[in-house]
Every structure is written in C-alpha cells, then in structure tokens.
C-alpha cells in the first residue's frame, strides 16, 4: 500500500479515530481542530475522551512522525485526501445542524487544489452530499460519502474489523478512496451518494428499533410473568434476527442513536411522509427512562429526602460519553422528586446544579445508606460487585432496580434486599 498524505477536519470521536488509524496504516495524517487546548493535549499523546487503545496509537504515530495536530489556519498543504469529520448536532426541530460542515467546505473550496478528494465521514442527511459534490466538482475536487460505523468504546477494533466499507460517489473517485483501506479486510459497497448517506441513518434506526422492541417485550414480560432474558435469548437464536441489541433495559443514549433517529424522523416529515414505526422507537426509548423512577416511587412513595443511588453515568460502558445517557434524565427526575442522589461512574462525569446531587468515588460509597439503587450502565465493576455485602449496607427497603439486567438477583436478596429488573422475574 502506497502511503498517502491525508488531512482530517475535526478531532472528535470520529475524526480522531480516523486520523489515528490511518496513520497507523502508514499514511501521513494532519488532524485539524479549532480548540487550541485540545491540540496541546493531543500533541502530548493525551486524548480528550476515553477510548481503549487510542492513546497508544496516537503516541506511536506521533513518535513516527506520521500524525500531526494543527489549527486549520496554520495549514496550507492539505495532501491528496481531506476527511470531513465535524459534528452535525440536532436542532430543536430534530434536523441536523450543518453549520460546521458548511464552514469546512468553505475553507476547502478556497484553499484545496484541484485533484484533491474530499471524504465525508460526518453524518449528513441524504441529499446533502449531492449538493456538496456539485460545488466541489466545479473546483476540480472529488467527493465520496464514507459513513462511519464505529462503536464508542470499541472504535479502534471497529475501524479495522468493520462489517462493511460504504463508499458513495462516482466509480473512479471511489476506486481512489478504496486504496486508503487496502489493509482492511471488509466488503466494499460502492453506491451513489444519497444511498451511502441513508445507509448510515437506516442502520442506526434499525439497531435502535431492536433495542426498543426488546424493551416493549420486557414490559409485557412483567405482566405475563415471563423472563425477558430468556425470551430474547430464544428470539436472538434465530439467525435471521441475531442476538445483538436485544438486551432489555432503560433505553439507548449517546451521540448517534438519539440524534440519527430524530434526524430520520425529521427527514420523513419534511418530505411529506410519516413513519409511525420510527416514532414508536423514539417514544419507547423516552418511556423506558421513566420506568426505574416510577418503580421506586411505587415502592417507597414520596421520594423527598430519600437517598437513591445511581450507578453508571455514561450511556454505555468503556466510554466517558454521557451525551443523552439515560442516567441524566433519571437523575433529573429524582431531583425533581426531592430525592438525595449519590452517583458513581468509573470515568464519566455529570454536573447538576443541586445540593441534592453528589458524584462519589466508588460503588460502595454510592450504595451505602441508600434506600434504593438504580443501575444505569453495565460497567463490569458495577455488575460484578459484591452485591450481597453492598446490599447489607443499604437502608430499608434496600431496593435495587437493575436497569441493565446485569446484577445477580440472588446476591441482592442474600443481602436482605429487594431486586427489580426490566422484564425479569
């Protein structure tokens, strides 16, 4: 594989993983960001977020001279390929905010020479890339849509062991981009730009649907005295369905699923269509966050002054990302109820302007003297804790609401506690 010169706009989750992994593959990569404080940290080999294995790659590539971090205003030579990996956050209507995309494209058009290829990693609504491609082609610049499918906490592995590489654009430009990925053994799906863009949205919406479906079945299990873990295991053994994303709980969060399902719902509405299935996915996810608070209120009554511990603040384990994490909504609801909330997470941090909320340094400290506990994230050190001993340190009625179905119910009961799962007997 011939090494190439690559520039990446954006040092967030996607841009930093892309830049680091491309440099590990032998390419010379410059990652651009406007945050000078972040750039200083990155030059020292320290990432601004928790992603297993990423620090080591960055440090190695910096030492090898293949990875550079710069402010966009300091760069004049952008190389042969330019990745766009800036944020596209939700607006108040659910649509994607494309201001950062527009700003980057403006700089590309004014500074990048003809013959360069722009690769879009940011998630943009179908139709966006077609318009961008026309504008860039007028300046002799190629364009390929190359959506990412990285899971936070597993991003480096996902980069090299992806299920598929999606490339949308004209055949000649796609072939040139495919050369960057010669060391990745994955099928390449070549397609048009809008199809590549929609593959990203459709994939995330489908996975979100599986989660919400499992949660709907869990709610039914509560009524008919079935166990959702057994039910979903049976469903997942069907090879047509598969067992991934069928774990019932308190819903999905993070930077992708909530944003992308809202954006797809918005895309339906502005094009004159209606998707009751997608709206149901979103509604079920919102409902699940209320389930633990409702269960605790039903058991304890008035929560004013009651100590309720929340374990896990990130939207999933092995990341420090708390964006749209279920724990955030749960804590806000508890604080409105007047509860005292000690919380714990191994790496994630949440701040609330309330004297009733504190983030403590261990699972044991959070649980001690709490009348109820909510497990909101399935970190190993939370799920595998000594629940018999910890439950014994709680105050009556020692209620443990397992929002991720990861705690041993027998251990909680052995400590004199009451166990409640999501759809579990």
Buried (B, 14 or more C-beta within 10 A) or exposed (E): EEEBEBBBBBBBBBBBBBBBBBBBBBBBBBBBBBEEEBBEBBBEBEBBEBBEEBBEBBBBBBEEEBBBBBEBEEBEEBBBBBBBBBBBEBBEEBBBBBEBBEBBBEBBBEBBEEEBBBBBBBBBBBBBBBEBBEEBBEEEBBBBBBBBBBEBBBBBEBBBEBEEBBBBBBEEBBEBBBEBBEEBEEEBEBBBBBBBBBBBBBBBBEBBBBBBBBBBBBBEBBEEEBBBBEBBEEBBEEEEEEBEBBBBBBBBBBBBBBBBBBBBBBBBBEEEEEBEEBBBBBEBBBBBBBBBBEBBBEBBEEBEEBBBBBBBBBBBBBBBBBBBBBBBBBBBBBBEBEBBBBBBBBBBEBEBEBEBBBBBEEBBBBBBEBBBBBBBBBBEEBBEBEBBEBBBBBEEEBBBBBBBBBBBBEBBBBBEBBBBBBBBE
